Amino acid sequence: MNPDEVSKAFVEHYYSTFDSNRSALANLYQEGSMLTFEGQKIQGSPNIVAKLTSLPFQQCKHHITTVDCQPSGPSGGMLVFVSGNLQISGEQHALKFSQMFHLIPTPQGSFYVLNDIFRLNYA
């Protein structure tokens, strides 16, 4: 698979999982993974999932606008940059967001998230 196909498949999997069962995202992170969520740094899969599952809304839907990717480093990693809208259940207006993932290949042939940076975009 080329990087564009991998990043597209990852983005579809990540956001459909986030929108339906955030705790299942634990498989995508490892102990060395880091999430920066609105400036707050969180390390390790259990802590990252605890943060994502404690967000102050139960249901949401991500609508992806753009996905850009670049190969990263000699080991086959990838940088994936996503922008889109986040519709929170019960809210009239969607929130614009940007998110960057640094994906690292695993020996099993898949990828895990080493770095994840999320920001809401205020106009």
C-alpha positions in Angstrom: 0.0 0.0 0.0 1.2 3.5 -0.7 1.3 6.2 2.0 -1.9 7.9 0.7 -3.9 4.6 0.9 -2.5 3.8 4.4 -3.3 7.2 5.7 -6.8 7.2 4.3 -7.5 3.8 5.8 -6.0 4.8 9.1 -8.1 8.0 9.2 -11.3 6.2 8.4 -10.6 3.6 11.1 -9.5 6.1 13.7 -12.5 8.4 13.4 -15.2 5.7 13.0 -13.8 4.1 16.2 -13.6 7.4 18.0 -17.2 8.2 17.1 -18.5 4.7 18.1 -16.3 3.3 20.9 -13.4 5.6 22.1 -12.0 3.0 24.5 -11.2 0.7 21.5 -8.6 3.3 20.4 -6.2 1.8 23.0 -5.0 -0.7 20.3 -3.6 2.2 18.2 -1.3 3.6 21.0 1.6 2.2 22.9 3.3 3.1 26.2 5.7 5.5 24.4 2.9 7.2 22.5 2.1 10.9 23.3 -1.1 12.9 22.8 -1.1 16.7 23.0 -4.8 17.6 23.3 -5.4 21.4 23.3 -1.9 21.9 24.7 -2.1 19.2 27.4 0.5 16.4 27.0 -0.6 12.9 27.9 1.7 9.8 27.6 1.0 6.1 27.3 -2.0 4.3 25.8 -4.0 3.9 29.1 -3.6 7.6 29.9 -4.5 8.7 26.4 -7.6 6.5 26.3 -8.6 7.8 29.8 -8.4 11.4 28.4 -10.4 10.6 25.3 -13.1 8.7 27.1 -13.4 11.5 29.7 -14.2 14.3 27.2 -17.4 16.1 28.2 -19.6 14.6 25.4 -20.8 11.1 24.8 -21.7 11.2 21.1 -20.0 12.9 18.2 -19.4 12.6 14.5 -16.2 13.7 12.7 -16.6 15.0 9.1 -13.1 14.9 7.5 -12.3 17.7 5.0 -8.6 17.0 4.2 -6.0 14.3 4.8 -2.4 15.0 3.9 0.5 12.6 4.5 4.2 12.4 4.1 6.7 9.5 4.6 8.7 10.0 7.8 12.1 8.5 8.4 13.9 5.4 7.2 11.7 3.0 9.2 8.6 3.6 7.1 6.8 5.9 9.4 4.2 8.4 8.2 3.0 11.9 9.2 -0.8 12.3 8.7 -2.4 15.7 9.0 -6.2 15.9 9.2 -8.7 18.8 9.2 -12.4 18.6 9.5 -15.5 19.4 11.5 -16.6 17.8 14.8 -20.3 17.6 15.3 -21.2 17.0 19.0 -24.6 15.6 19.7 -27.0 18.2 20.9 -24.9 21.1 19.5 -26.1 23.2 16.6 -22.8 24.2 15.2 -19.9 21.9 14.3 -16.4 22.7 15.7 -13.5 22.9 13.2 -10.4 20.8 14.2 -7.0 19.8 13.0 -5.1 16.7 14.1 -1.6 15.3 13.3 -0.6 11.7 13.7 2.9 10.2 13.5 2.4 6.6 12.5 5.1 4.0 13.1 5.1 0.6 11.5 4.9 -2.5 13.8 6.7 -5.9 13.1 3.2 -7.3 12.5 2.8 -5.1 9.4 0.4 -2.5 10.9 1.0 0.9 12.4 0.7 2.5 15.8 0.4 6.2 16.8 3.6 7.5 18.3 2.5 11.2 18.3 -1.0 12.7 18.1 -1.6 16.4 18.3 -5.2 17.7 18.4 -6.4 21.3 18.2 -9.8 23.0 17.8 -9.6 25.8 15.2 -11.4 28.9 16.4 -12.3 31.5 13.7 
